Structures are given as structure tokens and as C-alpha cells.
Amino acid sequence: MGRRDWVVVGVSVALFVPLVLLVVHVLVYTDAAPGGDQALLQLRVSDVGSSHTPLVGSYQRFGWNQPGPAYLYLLAIAYRLFGSDFAALRVGALIANALAIGGVLLIGYKRGGFALYLWTAVLVAVVMHAMGPAMLASPWEPDVSVLALILLFFVVSDVALGRAWSIPVAAVITTLLVQGWATTAPIAMALFAWALVAFAFGWYAACEDGGSDRAPRERWRRPALIAGGALLVIWTPPFVQELRSNPGNFTLMARFFSQSHKVLGFSDAYRVTSLQLGIRPPWAGAPLPLIPLVPVVNPAAAPAVPIIVVLLLAATVFAALRRNRSLAFAVSAIVAILAEIGALSRLMGDVFVELIQPGWVCGFAPVLAAGWCAYSPLRGTVRRRVAQVALPALTVAVLGFGVANMVQAAHGPPAPSRQDQVAQQLADQGVQIARAAHGPVLIRSTDPGQPGLLGGVGPQLLALELDRAGVDVVVDHDLWNRYGAFRAEPSRAVLELRITHAANPPTGHGWRVVAKVDSLGTRQRERRDRLKAQLDARLGVTHSDTELLIKLGAHPELQKLATQYATLNSNPALALSARTLRPALLR
């Protein structure tokens, strides 16, 4: 092999070894089961292949489900192969990310040779470093979507550059993204629409050039047929659900979006997107500007003139004047940016951190395109001189980031938080009680575990652990889209388990407290109470997270004190209570 071949091998090793280390880490060093949305994700993945195989995706907070189950089915393969636990889900996410990285590098090498391969590898290494082990090994849809959207950007650009067989790949990736998480749908569908336009132009050109010769037409017809067949197969389950349910998931989505909602608007959407296009973008590892004490993005901190857009436009003009094929990457990047602004403009509610993760591609893509559009049209001596400096520098950069990523991966994903440990302890106690019930167990909680200053421990992990133990879990009717409609049958339950604050367990006939867990030690609890008293003395007594945040907004000088209060795991002590609902059937 030549020198460049060895560099390609070395760069590939630098990018993939961190993923291998993470696979080993999550399989060898087991940790607590997941909480919140990831527990619900594992629960629904475990249903794949059963008589209650999901026909739609994970739940959506507005009362419907993600459009389709394709991502759940994909995860189920790794879930069954690697042990049917949370570690197996993490391996599935790592495999998906590895495939995405491999596809990106392959297209980069095929379309631009050694130079584009190195430029692509550097930017991918930067994204991996920004994601860190926590995101790389996370099966949660917002985390997996980052590298998947970057892969779609490359596949769509490959179609625009004339490769017909990339259109079925683009169709499958777009479907996985759209079905898996509706938030990614606008970017994914916009990129796919651009791919269809490019594909149509290629088809037309082939027909014009081919005359009576069928060979050029066949070059485009077969990929189109395969793409159509793939779309038909992958979209069959959600359409079956729509026909079998009343109302179906598509109907619920249509009703929701036909209603009037307060949305973010174009101005703030532009600002949020601009965060990815400044000199310190989140996709490159810079911290997000957040509203104090809550995981909500502050659009006001966005740059007025995003420098990356300026560079992209300049490079695009240069490539267009030279009529260079690198222009395809620039158009794909511009499509992604415009789609993200349009999507965010219709966003309802707060801009939580995970909601802008699909926008990482809007920072990665223009940097990739600007660099390639600036370099690819160069010719002769200028190109050789630029390559003499740029290619060694890129090689050193990617190897440096590769080593840094390996160090990160060696430490593995973060250890379970105290909150996760509390949820696990409650779940373990619940399994023992539920097994003795010999019938369906109703799970409820007065602590929903929603994001906020104090956080919370909800019933998701308890439901997952009971299901894994063979207990028939049921929930209230309004939770059908989270746990599956077949579980939303509370009338079948013979036992109810309820998570509450330890200070306020349920009262009434038949209730008994079966477990108590405090996430804080005695000293930490005392310190927390002292901090709360100080805040109450300065702000007046507050009874809720929202009230405290509103008052802090008018007293920024107290935010340091409030941050100290929030850094303590300030969840109250929790209790798990049980009551018999009706006698179990004799067996």
C-alpha cells in the first residue's frame, strides 16, 4: 500500500476505535436500567416480535406517536442479539452510528478522493468529540439522529452528483428519520425532496442522451423502482395502524397540526439555527447558551451574522463560477439550513436542548461544503501548494481528535446519576411486590419526572422492570401512546403500585408503603433545606419550580445561590405504596 492508503487506514482506525471501546464498555460494565424516555423506548423495543408489535413509533408529548416503528424494529435486532437489556440498546445505537460514519467516509472518498476524505474525517471526529460517550452510546432518537442526518446529507449530495443507486439509500434513511422522530422530519424530507429533484434531472438527461437506447434509462429506472418498493414496505405498518385504530395516529397528528398553536416564529427560529453557524457552534462542542437552571435554549445569545453562512455563500459563488461539481454539497447544505429554520419556526413550547440536535447537520454541512467548494475548483500550482499544507494538517487534526475520542470512550458513558439509582431501588422493590400479586399491576405516579429545576422520578423504569420480570403491566387510559394501547387497561389490574413523595403517601383503605428512598444523605438534605430557607427569605416562600424560576428572573444576583441549590439532587424522598384492587383469580 502507498502512503495515502496507510493514512486512510490510520484515519479510519482513529474514528472507529472509540466506538469499539464503547461497545466493550457497555457490554462489560453493566449499569442501572434507564429512566424516563429511554425506559419507554426499551419497553416498546421489547414488544417488537410479540403479539403487540408496535405499528407506530415512540410517544410524542402532544398526545400522539412518532410516525412509524422502523427505528424500533431496527433497534430490536441488536436488542435480541446482545442480551435484551439496556446495554443491548446502546450497542444498537453504536452500530447505527458506526454505519453512518462508514457511509459518510465512503461517499467522501468516492466523490472527492483523499482530500475530501480527510476533510470529512476531521469534521466527523469533531462531531464525535462534541457528542461524547453519552450521546454516541445513547439509543434515544434525538441522539441517534445527529449522525444519521449527516449521512443523509452525504447520500443526497451523492444523488445530486449523479449516482442513481443512492436514491434507494436516501429513501430508507429518510424514512427511518421521519418515522423515528417527527422533529427530524422537515430536514430529512427537504433533503430527500432535493434528491428527488436531482434524480429527476438525471433521469431526464439520460432519456435525452439515450435516444432509442434503453441502457441509460435502465440506469435510473431500477433504482427508482427499488426505492418505491422500499418505501411501500417500510410505511405499511403505520398505515395498517391508521386503518385498525379509531382514531389512527395519522389522524391524531392531522388534528393536532390543524389547530392553532403558539409557535416560536421565524425570527427566533433563525436565531436558534444561527447558534450552529457561529464561531462557537454546539456541533463542534461549544456549550449551548441556556436559560439559567433549566435545559432550555436562549435564542437571544445567537450571533447576529453567522460567519459560517458567509463562508458558505462565498465558496458557493466560487464553485459556481468555476462550474465545479462540489456545488452539489453546497446546495444540500443550504436546503438543510432553510428546512431547519422553517421547522423551528413552527416549534411549540420551549426550545429544549434535544430539539436543536437535528440542527447539528446545519452546522456540519455548510462547513463541509464551504471547505470543499473552496478547494475542489483549484487547479495546477495553486492546488498543489494548498494540498501540501492542508492535507498534512488535516491528517494531524483527525488523528489528534481520534486520540481524544479514544480517551473519552475509555471512560465509557457517564455512571448512573443518583436519581437513576433511586428509580432503580424503587423498581427492585416493586418487582418483589408485583410478582406476588399473580395478576396485572397498575403503575401510577404523582411525580412525572419532567425536565425542570427539581427533576423527578417517574414510573417508566418501574414499568420496564416489571415487564422484564414477566409481570403484566397496565397504566391509565391517557398513557396509551407512551406504554402501548394494550397496556392502557387499568380495569384489569389486581394491584396498584404508586410512586409519591415520602411525606405524602396515598391514604385510604388498603394502602401500605412498601419502600422509601431518599436521593440525598442526611447532611445533603440539611444543606438543601438551609439553601431553600435562604432563597425563601430573599424571594418569599415558593411552592413550585415555576414560581421559583419566575422570581429568580427578577433577581439575577441570587442565581449563584440557586445554582448551588439545584446542584444538589433536590428530589424529595420518594415512597412506593401498594394496594390490592381486587382478589386475584385462584390458579
N, C-alpha and C positions, 0 to 999 in steps of 0.2 A: 504493500500500500504506500501511496505517496504521503507527503507531509500533510496535505489538506485532508486526506482520508483519516489520518490519525487525529487531526484536530476535530473532525466531525464526530469521531468515536468518543474522544475525550469530553466534548461538549454534551453529547447525549448521556454519557455516564453521569456528568455533573448534574443534569436535570432529573434523571430518573432514580438515582440512588436515594435521594431524600424520600421519595415515595416508597421505595422498597423498605427503608428503615422504619417508616411509619407503619407499613403493613406488619412488620415483625413486632413493633412495639404494641400495637393494638391487639394482636393475637396472643402475645406472651403475657403482657401486663394488663390483666383484666381490671376493669373498674366498675363503678356503680352503673346501674342501668340509667338511661336518660330520663330527663323530666320534660314537662311541657310538650311543645310541638314535636320534638324528636321521639318522645314516648308514643305519641299518637301515630307518628309515621311508622314506627316499628310495629305497632299494633295492626295497622292496616296492611303492611307488607306481609305480616304473618298470616293474614286472611287469604292471601293470594294462593290459589290452588285448592281452597276449601269450597264448600257449598255456598259460601258467602264471599266469593272472589269479588273485589271492588270493580265496579264498572265506571267509576269516576275517580278523581284524584283526592288528595288530602283536603281537609276542610279549609274554607275561606272565612275570615272573620265577619263577613257581611251576610252569612246565613246560607251560602251555597258551597259547592265544592269546586276544586280546581277542575278544568275542563275534561281531563281524561286520566286513565290509570296507567299509561305507558311507562312512566317513571317508576311506579310501584312494581310493575311486572319486571322491569329491568333490575331493580334492586333485589327482587325476590330470588333471582338466580344466585347471586353472591350470598344472600341470606341463607339459602338452603345448603350451599356448598361449604360454607365456612363456620357452621355451628349454630345457626338460627338464634343469634343473640345480637346485642348492640355492636360488639366488635365486628361481627359479620357485615352489618350495615356499613360500618366505617370502611371495611375492606372494599365493599362495593363502590363507595364514593371514591376511594383512592384509585381503583381500577378505571372508573369513569374519567377521572382527572388525567390518569396516565394515557388513556386513549386519546383524550382531547389534545394533550401536549404532543403526542406522537403524530397525530394528524396535522397539527399546525406546523411542526418541523418538516414533515414530509412535503407539504404543499409549498412551504417556503423554499425548500431545496429545489423542488421540481420547477418552480416558477422564477427563481432568481439565482439559483446556484449557490455557491459558497457564501457570497456576500449577504444575500437575503437570509440565508440560513443563520448566519451569525447574528445579524441584526434582530431577527425574530427570537433567537435563543436568549439574547440579552434581555429583551423585554419580557419574555415568558419567565425568566429567572427572577426578574424584579417583581412581577406579579405574584409568583410563588412565595417570595420573601414577605411581601405585604400580607398575603393570606395567612401564612404561618401554619403550624401543625393543626391548630384548632379548626381552621376553615378547610384546609386540604383534606382532613380526615372526617369532615362533617357530611353526613348524608342529607342534611336539611336542604330543601330546594333552593333557598336564596344563596347558599354557599356553593352548591354544585353548579349553579347557573353561570358563575363567573367564567370559568374556563370553557364551558360548553358554548357560550355566546362568542367567545374569541375564536373557537373552532369554526362556528357558523360563519363568522366574518371571513375567514380564510377560504372556506368552501364556496361561499357565494362569490368571492373575488375570483376563484378558480373557474367558476362557471362563466363569469364575465370575460375571462381571458380565453374562453373557447373550449373548455373541457366539458363535453356533454355528459359524461358519466358522473360528474359531480352533482348533477341535479337530483338524482335519487337520494344521494347522501344528504344534500341540503334539505330535501323534503322530510327525511326521517329525523334529522336533528331539530328542525323547526317544530315538528310535531311533538317531540319529546319536551321541548322547552315550553311550548304553548300549553300542552296538557299538564305538565308538571307544576307550573306556577303561572297564573294569569298575569302577574306583574311583568314577566319577560315577554309576553305575547306581542306587544306593539313593536319592540325592537326586532324580535325574531321574524314576525310576519312582514315587516318593512324590508328587512334584508332578503327574505325569500321572494318578495314581490320584485325586488331589483334583480334577483337571479332569474326570475321568470322572464322579465323584460330582456335581459341579456341572452337568455336561452332562445327566446323568440326571434331575436335578431340573427342569432347563429343559424337557426333553422331556415329563416328566410334567405340568408346568404347562401346556404348550402343548396337550397332549391334553385336559386338564380344561377349559381355556378354549375350545378349538376346537369341542367337540361334534361335530357331523357335518361341519363344515367341515374339509377336508383341508389348507388353506393353512398353518395353524400347525404341523401335523405335518411337512409337507414342509420347513419351515424348519429342522428338526432332522434329518430323515431323510437328506437328501442329503449334508450334511457327514459324518454318521456312516458312510455308505457309502464316501465318498471316503477317509476316514481308514482304514477297514478295508482298502480296496484298496491304499492306500499301504503299510500295514504288511505286507500279504501280499507285495508286490513286494520291499520292502527286506529282508525276512527270508528270502527264498528262497535266496540264496547260502549262508548258514551252515547252513541245513537240508540243502541239497544236499551240502555238505561232510560233514555228520554221516552221511548215508546212504552216501557214497562211501568214507569212511575207516573204518579199524578199528584203534583206537577213534576216534570223531569228537571234535571239540573240545568239544561239549556234554557228552559222556560223561566226558571228562577233567576238565572243570570240576566235574561232579557228584561224581566220585570224590574230588576234592581237598576239596571243601567237606563231604563226608560224613565225612571223617576228623577226628580230634581234633587241635586245634592250640592253642598258647598264644596268647592274644589280649590286646588292650590292656585291655579291660574298660570298664564304664560310667563308673567314677569318672574314669579318665584321659581317656576319650572326652569327657566333659563338660568337663574342664579344657581340652583341646585346642580344642574348639569355642568355649569361653569366650574364647579368645585373639582371636577375631573380634568379640567383643561387648563388649570393654572400651573404655577411653578412648583407647588407642593400638593400634588393630587393624591387622593386616598388610594388609588390603584397602585401607586408607587410606594405606599407605606406611610404617607403623612397622616397625622391624626385628623379625624373629622372635627369640624367646629360644631360642638353640641350645645344645646341649651343646658345650663347647669343642672346637674343631678338627675337628668332623665336622658334616655337614649334617643333623643330627637334632634335632627339636624337643624342648624341655624342657617337659613339661606342668606342672611344679611352678610355673612362672612365671605361670600363668593367674590372672586376678582372681577373688577369692572370690565376689563378687556382680557379675555383668556388668551394667553400667549400661544398656546398650542394651536388654536384656531388660526391665528395669524400665520404661524409657520406652515400649517397645512395648506392654506389658501395660496401662499407664495410658492410652495413646492408644486401644488396642483397646476398653477399657471405655467410654471417652468416645464413640467411634464407635458402639458397640453401643447405648448409652443413647439416642443420637440417631437410631438406625436408619439410619445413613448407609452408602451403598454402598462407601465406602472400606474397609469391613470385609473385603472380598474380598482385598485386598492383605495385610492383617494375617494372615488365615488361611493364605494361601500362604507367608508368611514363617515362621509357626510350624511348618507342615508341613516346610519345608526344614530348620529347626533340629533338630527331632526326628529327621528322617531322617539328618542328618549325625551326630548323637550315636549313633544306632543303628548306622550304618555303621562309624564309628571304633571302636566297642566290639568289633567283630569283626575289627579290623585285626591282621594277623600280622606280626611283626617290628618294626623301628624305625619311628618316625614321621618319615620323610624329608620334606623341605620340600615337594616336589611333591605329596605325598599329602594335604596340607591345602588345596591350592589350590582344589579344588571347594568347600571351605567358605567361600570368599570371598563366595559368594552369601548365606551365612548371616549375614554382617555387613552387606552391602549391603541385602538385602531388609528386615530389620527397621527399619533407619534410614529407608529409603524409606517403609515402611508407617507407622511412627510419625509421621513428619512429615506425611504426607497424612491420616492418621486424626485428627491434632490440628487440621489446617487445614480440611479439607473440610466438617466439620459446622458450622463457624462460619457465622453469618448476620448480615445487617444491618450496623450500625455497627462492631461488633467485627471482622467480616471485612474491611471496607474499611480500617480502621486497621491491621490486621495486614498486609494486602496492600501498603499504602503504604510500609511499612518493609521487608517481607520480599522483595517482588519486585525492587526495585532492588538490594538486597543480593545476591540470588541471581544477577542478571544480571552484576554486577561480579565475583562469585566465579567463575562459569563462564568469563567472558572472561579472567580472570586465570589460571585453570588452563589455558585454551586456549593462551595465550601461552607459559606454562611448558612445556606439552606440545610446542608447536612448536619451542621451543629444544632440548628433548631430541631430538626427531625429526631436527632439522637435523644433529645429530652422528651419527645413524644407530645401528644396533646395535653392540655392542662389537666391537672388532677381534679377530681370531682370537688365542687365547692361544698362548703358546709351546708348550704341549702339543699344540694343534691343528696348529701349524706342523711339529712333529716328526712327527706322524702323516702329514701331507701329504708330507713329504720321503720318508718310508719308502714311502708308496704310489706316489709318482712313480718311485722306483727299482724297485719291484715290477712296475709296468706294463711297463717295458722288458724285464725278465727273462721275465715271463709270456708276452708276445707271441711270444717266440722258441721257446716250448715247443710250439706248434701242437697244443694239446690242453687238456683240463680241468686246472685248477690247484687244488690243495688248500691252503686257508688255515688256519693254526693259530697260536696264540699262547700263551705261558706267562705273559703279562701281561694279565689280563682287563679292566683298565680300569674296575673297580668303584669306587664312591664310597668315600672314606676319607681318611686323613691324607695319604698319598703319591699317591693317584690312580693313573693308569696309562694306557697306550696300548694299546688292544685292536686286533683285526683288522678291525673294522667298516668303517672308511674304506678300508682296503686292498681289501676285498671289493667295496665300492661302486665304487672307481676301476677295478678290473679289469673289472667288469661293464660300466661305461661305455665301456671301451676295446674291448669285444667279446670279452673272454676268458670262457670257460666256467668259472665259479667253483663249486667244491664244498667242502663242510665236513663235519665229523664228524656221525655219526648223531644225537647228543644235541643238536645245534643246529638241528634241523629246524624248530622253531617260530620261530626267530629269522630264518633266511635263506630259509625255504620248503622244504617236504619234497623238492621236486625237486632241490634243491642238496645235500641230505644223502646223497650217494652217493660217499664217499671212494674207493671201489674203482675209480672211473673215471679218477682223476687220473693224469697223466703227470709232474707236477711238484708238489713241496710247497714252499710258502713259509711260514716260521715266524718270528714276532717274539719275541725273547728279550731278556734283559738282555745288554748287550755283554760283560760279564765272564763270562757263562756261555752261550756259543753252543752249539747242539747238536753233539755229537761222534759220530763213527762214519763208516762208509764213505759217500762221496758228498756229504757236507755241505760247503758253502762259504759264507762270509759275503759277501754282495753289497752290503750297505750298513750304515753305522754313523751314528747320530745322537745327539748329546748335547744335551739341552734346556738345559743350563747352560754358561756360559762357564767358562774355567779359574779365574778369580777367584771366581766364584759357587760353583763346585764346591769350592774350597778353604774358603770361608767356611762352606758347608753342612757339610763334614766337621768343621770346628772346633766348630760348634754341636752336632753329633751327639756328638762326643767329650765336650763339657761335660755333655750330658744323661746320657750313659753313666756319666760319673764320679759324678754325683749320684744316679742311679737304678739303676746297674748296667747291664750290657750288655743291650740289647734287640735282638731279631732280627725283630720284626714290628710293624706298625702297632698291632695289637690289644694286644700286650704293652706298648708304649709308652703307649697311652691308659690302660690299667689302672693303670700305675704313676703316671701324672700325676694320676689321680683322688685319690691319697693325698698328693700334693704340689702343691697349688694355687699355691704360691709360685713354681713353675717354669713356670707356664703362659705367662708372658710370653716366656720363653726358647724354649719350644716353639712359640709362635706365630711368632717370628722364623724358626725353623727351617722351619715349614710355609709361610711366605710365599714362601720360595724355591721355585721349581718343582723339587721334590725328587725328581722321577722319575729313576731311574738312566739312564745312557746305554743306548740300545737298539740292537739289531742285527737285520738282516733276513738270514736264511740260506735257502739253497735246496738242494734235492737232486732228482735225477731218479728217478722211481719206476719207470718202465718206458719202453722206447723208444716214441716217438710213431709212429703209423702213417704210412707213406710216402704222400705225396699226389701 
